[in-house]
Structure formats: structure tokens, C-alpha cells
Amino acid sequence: MHYRLYKDRINQWRWRLIAANGKTLADSGESYWNKADAQHAIDLVKGSYSAPVYE
């Protein structure tokens, strides 16, 4: 599993979480002007593993 940073069609940064089988598990849902902002969003997601899950 890994994250992939990329530029979208309007030249802004986005990210995807890719599973070992190549399927997308999650994406940024929004674009970022700066690559550092997209990286920060990834760091926030990585740090949320202990967040509660609600139905």
C-alpha cells in the first residue's frame, strides 16, 4: 500500500492511497495549490489510524 501524489487536469496537487493490487482505496477529494499542502493532508490521514469509526 502506498500514497501517490499527482497533478490533476487543472495542474493542482492531489493524492491517492493505492492498495497492493493497484486499486484506489482513498483519494484527496480536493486539490491543493501547493505540493506541501497535499503532503500535509497525507500526513493527517496517516495520523488518523486511531480515530473512532461511527456508523
Biopython code that builds the backbone (N, CA, C, O; Angstrom):
import numpy as np
from Bio.PDB.StructureBuilder import StructureBuilder

atoms = [
    (1, "MET", "N", (0.853, -1.167, 0.000)),
    (1, "MET", "CA", (0.000, 0.000, 0.000)),
    (1, "MET", "C", (0.899, 1.230, 0.000)),
    (1, "MET", "O", (1.934, 1.265, 0.667)),
    (2, "HIS", "N", (0.481, 2.238, -0.764)),
    (2, "HIS", "CA", (1.267, 3.465, -0.824)),
    (2, "HIS", "C", (0.381, 4.653, -1.227)),
    (2, "HIS", "O", (-0.730, 4.486, -1.729)),
    (3, "TYR", "N", (0.904, 5.829, -0.993)),
    (3, "TYR", "CA", (0.252, 7.061, -1.426)),
    (3, "TYR", "C", (0.906, 7.529, -2.715)),
    (3, "TYR", "O", (2.107, 7.348, -2.913)),
    (4, "ARG", "N", (0.120, 8.124, -3.580)),
    (4, "ARG", "CA", (0.651, 8.681, -4.815)),
    (4, "ARG", "C", (0.232, 10.142, -4.920)),
    (4, "ARG", "O", (-0.961, 10.446, -4.903)),
    (5, "LEU", "N", (1.192, 11.040, -5.027)),
    (5, "LEU", "CA", (0.934, 12.464, -5.274)),
    (5, "LEU", "C", (0.945, 12.692, -6.778)),
    (5, "LEU", "O", (1.801, 12.157, -7.484)),
    (6, "TYR", "N", (0.013, 13.471, -7.262)),
    (6, "TYR", "CA", (-0.022, 13.751, -8.699)),
    (6, "TYR", "C", (-0.693, 15.094, -8.945)),
    (6, "TYR", "O", (-1.381, 15.632, -8.077)),
    (7, "LYS", "N", (-0.476, 15.627, -10.150)),
    (7, "LYS", "CA", (-1.146, 16.859, -10.567)),
    (7, "LYS", "C", (-2.365, 16.484, -11.392)),
    (7, "LYS", "O", (-2.298, 15.612, -12.259)),
    (8, "ASP", "N", (-3.487, 17.153, -11.113)),
    (8, "ASP", "CA", (-4.725, 16.867, -11.837)),
    (8, "ASP", "C", (-4.790, 17.672, -13.131)),
    (8, "ASP", "O", (-3.824, 18.333, -13.509)),
    (9, "ARG", "N", (-5.928, 17.612, -13.799)),
    (9, "ARG", "CA", (-6.058, 18.269, -15.109)),
    (9, "ARG", "C", (-5.991, 19.786, -15.041)),
    (9, "ARG", "O", (-5.741, 20.435, -16.057)),
    (10, "ILE", "N", (-6.212, 20.370, -13.856)),
    (10, "ILE", "CA", (-6.088, 21.826, -13.728)),
    (10, "ILE", "C", (-4.775, 22.214, -13.045)),
    (10, "ILE", "O", (-4.619, 23.324, -12.537)),
    (11, "ASN", "N", (-3.830, 21.253, -13.052)),
    (11, "ASN", "CA", (-2.462, 21.483, -12.589)),
    (11, "ASN", "C", (-2.358, 21.757, -11.089)),
    (11, "ASN", "O", (-1.477, 22.494, -10.645)),
    (12, "GLN", "N", (-3.263, 21.159, -10.312)),
    (12, "GLN", "CA", (-3.188, 21.244, -8.857)),
    (12, "GLN", "C", (-2.870, 19.861, -8.305)),
    (12, "GLN", "O", (-3.068, 18.851, -8.980)),
    (13, "TRP", "N", (-2.378, 19.828, -7.076)),
    (13, "TRP", "CA", (-1.933, 18.584, -6.454)),
    (13, "TRP", "C", (-3.077, 17.819, -5.805)),
    (13, "TRP", "O", (-3.970, 18.410, -5.198)),
    (14, "ARG", "N", (-3.039, 16.494, -5.940)),
    (14, "ARG", "CA", (-3.971, 15.578, -5.309)),
    (14, "ARG", "C", (-3.188, 14.363, -4.839)),
    (14, "ARG", "O", (-2.021, 14.192, -5.189)),
    (15, "TRP", "N", (-3.847, 13.511, -4.034)),
    (15, "TRP", "CA", (-3.214, 12.264, -3.622)),
    (15, "TRP", "C", (-4.206, 11.126, -3.696)),
    (15, "TRP", "O", (-5.420, 11.326, -3.656)),
    (16, "ARG", "N", (-3.658, 9.921, -3.805)),
    (16, "ARG", "CA", (-4.444, 8.692, -3.777)),
    (16, "ARG", "C", (-3.725, 7.694, -2.879)),
    (16, "ARG", "O", (-2.496, 7.656, -2.835)),
    (17, "LEU", "N", (-4.506, 6.885, -2.164)),
    (17, "LEU", "CA", (-3.976, 5.754, -1.406)),
    (17, "LEU", "C", (-4.239, 4.528, -2.268)),
    (17, "LEU", "O", (-5.387, 4.196, -2.563)),
    (18, "ILE", "N", (-3.156, 3.856, -2.669)),
    (18, "ILE", "CA", (-3.231, 2.733, -3.595)),
    (18, "ILE", "C", (-2.931, 1.435, -2.851)),
    (18, "ILE", "O", (-1.941, 1.351, -2.124)),
    (19, "ALA", "N", (-3.777, 0.428, -3.026)),
    (19, "ALA", "CA", (-3.575, -0.888, -2.410)),
    (19, "ALA", "C", (-2.508, -1.654, -3.187)),
    (19, "ALA", "O", (-2.126, -1.259, -4.288)),
    (20, "ALA", "N", (-2.036, -2.743, -2.607)),
    (20, "ALA", "CA", (-1.012, -3.579, -3.243)),
    (20, "ALA", "C", (-1.493, -4.128, -4.592)),
    (20, "ALA", "O", (-0.678, -4.388, -5.477)),
    (21, "ASN", "N", (-2.808, -4.304, -4.753)),
    (21, "ASN", "CA", (-3.345, -4.814, -6.020)),
    (21, "ASN", "C", (-3.577, -3.708, -7.053)),
    (21, "ASN", "O", (-4.091, -3.977, -8.139)),
    (22, "GLY", "N", (-3.203, -2.465, -6.725)),
    (22, "GLY", "CA", (-3.318, -1.356, -7.666)),
    (22, "GLY", "C", (-4.630, -0.595, -7.611)),
    (22, "GLY", "O", (-4.802, 0.385, -8.336)),
    (23, "LYS", "N", (-5.549, -1.022, -6.775)),
    (23, "LYS", "CA", (-6.839, -0.331, -6.672)),
    (23, "LYS", "C", (-6.741, 0.860, -5.726)),
    (23, "LYS", "O", (-6.007, 0.825, -4.738)),
    (24, "THR", "N", (-7.483, 1.903, -6.037)),
    (24, "THR", "CA", (-7.526, 3.100, -5.206)),
    (24, "THR", "C", (-8.416, 2.849, -4.001)),
    (24, "THR", "O", (-9.580, 2.472, -4.138)),
    (25, "LEU", "N", (-7.848, 3.066, -2.810)),
    (25, "LEU", "CA", (-8.610, 2.898, -1.572)),
    (25, "LEU", "C", (-9.205, 4.213, -1.101)),
    (25, "LEU", "O", (-10.293, 4.239, -0.527)),
    (26, "ALA", "N", (-8.487, 5.310, -1.345)),
    (26, "ALA", "CA", (-8.941, 6.638, -0.914)),
    (26, "ALA", "C", (-8.286, 7.682, -1.800)),
    (26, "ALA", "O", (-7.246, 7.438, -2.412)),
    (27, "ASP", "N", (-8.912, 8.848, -1.858)),
    (27, "ASP", "CA", (-8.293, 9.968, -2.572)),
    (27, "ASP", "C", (-8.510, 11.251, -1.795)),
    (27, "ASP", "O", (-9.254, 11.289, -0.814)),
    (28, "SER", "N", (-7.848, 12.296, -2.250)),
    (28, "SER", "CA", (-7.856, 13.556, -1.514)),
    (28, "SER", "C", (-9.226, 14.221, -1.490)),
    (28, "SER", "O", (-9.543, 14.922, -0.529)),
    (29, "GLY", "N", (-10.028, 14.028, -2.496)),
    (29, "GLY", "CA", (-11.343, 14.643, -2.525)),
    (29, "GLY", "C", (-11.313, 16.129, -2.853)),
    (29, "GLY", "O", (-12.347, 16.732, -3.140)),
    (30, "GLU", "N", (-10.147, 16.702, -2.810)),
    (30, "GLU", "CA", (-9.967, 18.110, -3.181)),
    (30, "GLU", "C", (-8.556, 18.279, -3.706)),
    (30, "GLU", "O", (-7.700, 17.421, -3.490)),
    (31, "SER", "N", (-8.313, 19.379, -4.391)),
    (31, "SER", "CA", (-6.979, 19.646, -4.915)),
    (31, "SER", "C", (-6.304, 20.746, -4.097)),
    (31, "SER", "O", (-6.962, 21.522, -3.402)),
    (32, "TYR", "N", (-4.991, 20.792, -4.196)),
    (32, "TYR", "CA", (-4.174, 21.726, -3.431)),
    (32, "TYR", "C", (-3.263, 22.490, -4.381)),
    (32, "TYR", "O", (-2.707, 21.916, -5.317)),
    (33, "TRP", "N", (-3.115, 23.775, -4.137)),
    (33, "TRP", "CA", (-2.218, 24.591, -4.960)),
    (33, "TRP", "C", (-0.762, 24.193, -4.765)),
    (33, "TRP", "O", (0.021, 24.183, -5.715)),
    (34, "ASN", "N", (-0.403, 23.863, -3.517)),
    (34, "ASN", "CA", (0.987, 23.554, -3.201)),
    (34, "ASN", "C", (1.165, 22.072, -2.913)),
    (34, "ASN", "O", (0.318, 21.446, -2.276)),
    (35, "LYS", "N", (2.270, 21.520, -3.387)),
    (35, "LYS", "CA", (2.589, 20.127, -3.128)),
    (35, "LYS", "C", (2.704, 19.876, -1.622)),
    (35, "LYS", "O", (2.288, 18.826, -1.133)),
    (36, "ALA", "N", (3.267, 20.836, -0.892)),
    (36, "ALA", "CA", (3.425, 20.691, 0.560)),
    (36, "ALA", "C", (2.073, 20.564, 1.256)),
    (36, "ALA", "O", (1.960, 19.840, 2.245)),
    (37, "ASP", "N", (1.058, 21.247, 0.764)),
    (37, "ASP", "CA", (-0.280, 21.138, 1.354)),
    (37, "ASP", "C", (-0.870, 19.748, 1.124)),
    (37, "ASP", "O", (-1.524, 19.197, 2.009)),
    (38, "ALA", "N", (-0.641, 19.186, -0.054)),
    (38, "ALA", "CA", (-1.114, 17.827, -0.338)),
    (38, "ALA", "C", (-0.383, 16.826, 0.552)),
    (38, "ALA", "O", (-0.996, 15.893, 1.071)),
    (39, "GLN", "N", (0.921, 17.015, 0.728)),
    (39, "GLN", "CA", (1.697, 16.136, 1.600)),
    (39, "GLN", "C", (1.198, 16.235, 3.042)),
    (39, "GLN", "O", (1.117, 15.228, 3.745)),
    (40, "HIS", "N", (0.867, 17.438, 3.474)),
    (40, "HIS", "CA", (0.333, 17.627, 4.826)),
    (40, "HIS", "C", (-0.992, 16.877, 4.993)),
    (40, "HIS", "O", (-1.242, 16.286, 6.043)),
    (41, "ALA", "N", (-1.829, 16.901, 3.973)),
    (41, "ALA", "CA", (-3.101, 16.167, 4.026)),
    (41, "ALA", "C", (-2.847, 14.666, 4.160)),
    (41, "ALA", "O", (-3.553, 13.986, 4.903)),
    (42, "ILE", "N", (-1.853, 14.147, 3.454)),
    (42, "ILE", "CA", (-1.485, 12.738, 3.589)),
    (42, "ILE", "C", (-1.054, 12.455, 5.015)),
    (42, "ILE", "O", (-1.457, 11.449, 5.599)),
    (43, "ASP", "N", (-0.241, 13.331, 5.581)),
    (43, "ASP", "CA", (0.220, 13.148, 6.959)),
    (43, "ASP", "C", (-0.943, 13.137, 7.942)),
    (43, "ASP", "O", (-0.918, 12.391, 8.921)),
    (44, "LEU", "N", (-1.957, 13.951, 7.695)),
    (44, "LEU", "CA", (-3.140, 13.956, 8.555)),
    (44, "LEU", "C", (-3.889, 12.630, 8.475)),
    (44, "LEU", "O", (-4.351, 12.115, 9.493)),
    (45, "VAL", "N", (-4.009, 12.084, 7.286)),
    (45, "VAL", "CA", (-4.686, 10.805, 7.109)),
    (45, "VAL", "C", (-3.880, 9.691, 7.771)),
    (45, "VAL", "O", (-4.448, 8.825, 8.436)),
    (46, "LYS", "N", (-2.578, 9.709, 7.593)),
    (46, "LYS", "CA", (-1.714, 8.696, 8.213)),
    (46, "LYS", "C", (-1.838, 8.739, 9.726)),
    (46, "LYS", "O", (-1.782, 7.700, 10.384)),
    (47, "GLY", "N", (-2.004, 9.912, 10.274)),
    (47, "GLY", "CA", (-2.086, 10.076, 11.728)),
    (47, "GLY", "C", (-3.450, 9.779, 12.303)),
    (47, "GLY", "O", (-3.639, 9.851, 13.517)),
    (48, "SER", "N", (-4.406, 9.446, 11.453)),
    (48, "SER", "CA", (-5.777, 9.249, 11.940)),
    (48, "SER", "C", (-6.121, 7.779, 12.196)),
    (48, "SER", "O", (-7.294, 7.445, 12.361)),
    (49, "TYR", "N", (-5.135, 6.911, 12.231)),
    (49, "TYR", "CA", (-5.419, 5.483, 12.386)),
    (49, "TYR", "C", (-6.118, 5.154, 13.697)),
    (49, "TYR", "O", (-6.790, 4.126, 13.791)),
    (50, "SER", "N", (-5.978, 5.995, 14.703)),
    (50, "SER", "CA", (-6.628, 5.713, 15.984)),
    (50, "SER", "C", (-7.958, 6.458, 16.142)),
    (50, "SER", "O", (-8.568, 6.414, 17.210)),
    (51, "ALA", "N", (-8.402, 7.129, 15.103)),
    (51, "ALA", "CA", (-9.670, 7.864, 15.166)),
    (51, "ALA", "C", (-10.830, 6.878, 15.264)),
    (51, "ALA", "O", (-10.791, 5.813, 14.648)),
    (52, "PRO", "N", (-11.849, 7.221, 16.025)),
    (52, "PRO", "CA", (-13.006, 6.320, 16.139)),
    (52, "PRO", "C", (-13.789, 6.241, 14.832)),
    (52, "PRO", "O", (-13.733, 7.147, 14.000)),
    (53, "VAL", "N", (-14.509, 5.156, 14.673)),
    (53, "VAL", "CA", (-15.358, 4.948, 13.492)),
    (53, "VAL", "C", (-16.809, 4.919, 13.965)),
    (53, "VAL", "O", (-17.144, 4.203, 14.908)),
    (54, "TYR", "N", (-17.663, 5.694, 13.313)),
    (54, "TYR", "CA", (-19.076, 5.764, 13.675)),
    (54, "TYR", "C", (-19.925, 5.299, 12.490)),
    (54, "TYR", "O", (-19.569, 5.516, 11.332)),
    (55, "GLU", "N", (-21.039, 4.665, 12.797)),
    (55, "GLU", "CA", (-21.987, 4.268, 11.735)),
    (55, "GLU", "C", (-23.185, 5.166, 11.760)),
    (55, "GLU", "O", (-24.097, 5.001, 10.950)),
]
sb = StructureBuilder()
sb.init_structure("model")
sb.init_model(0)
sb.init_chain("A")
sb.init_seg("    ")
for serial, (resi, resn, name, xyz) in enumerate(atoms, 1):
    if name == "N":
        sb.init_residue(resn, " ", resi, " ")
    sb.init_atom(name, np.array(xyz, "f"), 0.0, 1.0, " ", f" {name:<3s}", serial, name[0])
structure = sb.get_structure()
